[in-house]
């Protein structure tokens, strides 16, 4: 554990002790605008903190209050495809655990493989398929590496997210997320395969953080903002620009859900 990183964060948070952290995916950074009494810390100010070079990821830690409750937000994440390191987010997640964060809420932008779940939708992730084959615990030398994933997505947090969606009057799909390594998008054949294997959405992130969070003893919830249909479903080519353009639409819906979820209906 990088105690220097934790010490810097604790010092900058001025006594704020959040028990919940949220990781914001591509184009979802606007949720930080909902944080009151915000403390903003660029990743570059935190020694050893992983910083993404992907457009659409701000690269800052924002702490404060959401729905009246203390929270930490990571506006941006490092992806496996940037440097081929599935454990790239380990220092950040280990630091959050070391600061006392108990629940991690992960968000991402994803492609739908279901015709009934169009761009702009929000999907609660109920399970995942690690199609990439990579794992952030490769190289861990202790027996702690054998992390059980039967209940990777916490049942109580899942219920809280569904109830929050009802209170926010936002439709919430649910389904299985399949992790592809990226950075190239999937082929039409891979999308057909994903559907056959039971996936509802595909994307290039989140699964490593889920594994790491469980490794460090945190509860996990996750949601995808659907930015596009999968390859071959519309005849159009996919692009990262489309992801960035569509993410804010579903992002507003997800922001409403998360605000209700964190507040607990207060």
N, C-alpha and C positions, 0 to 999 in steps of 0.2 A: 504494500500500500504506500502510495506517495504522500507522506504526511505533509510535505511542503505545499503540495497542491491543496490539500484540505485546509491547512492553516491559512493560506491566502484567501480561500473562499469564506471560511468562517469569519475571518477578520473583516472582509468586505461586506458581509451580510449584516453586520452590526447587531447581532443578537437575534436575528430572524432565524427560526428553526423549522423549516418546512419538512413535512413528512411525506409529501407528494411531489414528484417531478414529472414533467411532460417533455417529451422529445418531439420537436416540430419538423415535419417533413417538407419536401419541396413545395414552395409556394404557400406554405401555411404559416409563415412568420407573422402574419398580421394579428394572430392571437395574443402576441405580447402587448399589443395596444390596449388590451382589456385588463392588463395588470395594473393595479393601483399601488402607489408608494414604491414604484419600480426602482430597483437597483440594477443597473446594466454593467456587465463586466465583459469586455471583449475577450474572446478565447486567447488572443495573443497576450493578454495580461496575466494569464493563469499558467504558471510553469508546468510544462508537460501535457497540457490539455490538447486533445486532438482537434484540429481545425480542418474543415472541408474546403475544397477549392471549387465546389460545384455551384453554378449560378442558381439562385433561388434559395440559398442557405446563407443566412446573415452572418453566422459565426459569432454569437454572443450568448452569454448566460444572463437571463433576466429573472430576478427574484422579487417577490412582493406578494400581493394579495389578489386572488381570483375568487369571485363569489364570496368575499369576506374571509377566505381561508389562505394561510401562507402556502406558497408554491414556488418551485423553481422551474423555469423553462429553459430548455436548450434549443436555441433558434439555429438549427443546423446540426448535421451529423456527418461523420466520415463513413463512406461506403466501401465495401469490399473492393469494388471495381476501381477505386482510385489508385491503390497501390498493391492490391492483391493480398490484403491483410484482413482476415475475418475478425481479428481481435482488435481492430483499430479503435473501437469505442470502449475498450476495457478500462483504460485509465479514468475516463469520465464517469463510467458507471460505478467503478470501484470507489471513486471519490464521493459520489452521491450516497452510496451505502455507508461510507465512513462518516459522513455528516449526519447520518440518522434518517435518511430517506427510506421509507418503508414500502411505498407504492410507486411504480413507474408506469406511466401512461405513454404509449408509443403511437405516433401517427405517421402516416406516409401517404404518398400519392400512388395510385395503382391503376392497372388496366382491368376492366371487367371482361370475364369470359361468359357472362350471362346476358342474353338479350333483354331480360326484364330488369337489369340493374344498369341504367344509363349513366353517362358522364354527368357529374354534379351530385351523384348519390353519395351517401356515407355508409360504409359497411363495417360493422363490428367484427373483429377477427376472433373467431371462436377456436381456431386451431390452425396449424400451418404444415406445409410440406417443404422440407429443406431440399429442394431439387438441386441446388448448387453443389451439394456434397461437402461444402466447407463447414468448419466448426471453429468458433473462437476459443475453444478449450483445448485444441490440439497443442501439445507442448506443455500443458499443465502437468506437473509431476506428482501431485497428490491424488488420493482416491476421491477427492471432492469433485474431480472432473466427470465422474459418472453421475451426472445430474438427471434425475427423473423428470420427464416432460409430459407425463400423463395429464397433469393439471397445470400446464404451462400458463394458461390464461385463467386467472383467479375467478372462481365462481361468484363470490360476493361482489367483486368489482364489475363483473359482467352484468350482474343484476342491476347494480347502481347505474351503469351506463344506459341500460335499456330504460330504466325508470326515468333517468334524466332526459332521454329523448322524448318520452311521453310528456313530461312536464314542459319541455321546450317546443312541443308540437312539431318535431322534426322526424320525418320518416327515417327509420334505421334498419338497413338490411343487416344480415349476419351471414358469415360464411368462412371458408377456408382460404388462406393466403398462401400462394406458392412463391418461394424465393428463388429467382434466377440471379445469377451472378452479375449480369450486365457487363459492360455498359451498352452493348447493342441491344435493341429491342428483340422480342421473340419473333419467331417465324409463324406463319399461319399453321403449319404442322405442329409446332410446339404448343400453340394455343389449343388446338384440338386435343392434343395429348393431355394438357393441363385439365381440360374439362372432363376427359375420360377418367382421369385419376382422382377427380373429386374436388378440384380447385374451383373457387368462385372468382378469385382475383389473382393477378400476378404483379410482382414488383421486384425491386432490386435492393431492399433494405430490411430492417426491423427484426428479422429472425435472429441474427447474431446478438442483438441487444436483448431479446427475450431470453436467450440461453444464458447470457452473462448476468442478467438481472436475477434469474433463478439461481445461478451459481452463487451469487452474493446474498441470497436469501430474501430478495424483494418479491412482492406481489406484482403481477403484471396485468395490464389491460391494454388493448390496442385497437386502432380503427384506421381504415383506409378511406381517403377521399378518392372517388373514382373520377379519373380525368379523361379516360378514353376507353373505347372498346379495344379488345385484343386484335392483333394482326390478323387480317383476312376476314374480319367480321363486317367491315364496311367497304372494303376495297380501297381505302385511303392509306397512305403511308403514315407511320407514327413519327413523332418528333418530340424533343425535350421542350421546345417552345409551346407545343400544345399542352404539355403537362403544366408548365408555368402559367399559361393563360387560363386553363380550366380549374386549377387547384383553388384559387380564391373563391370560386362559386360554391363548391362543396365545402370549402374551408369555413365559410360563414356559418353553414349549418353545423359543422363539427364544433366550431367555437361555442355555439349556443348550447350544444350537448355537454361539452366539457365544463363550461361555466356552471351549469346546473349540477353536474356530477360532483365537482369539487365543493360546491356550496352545500351539497346534501339537502337541497330543497329549502335552505334557510332564507 
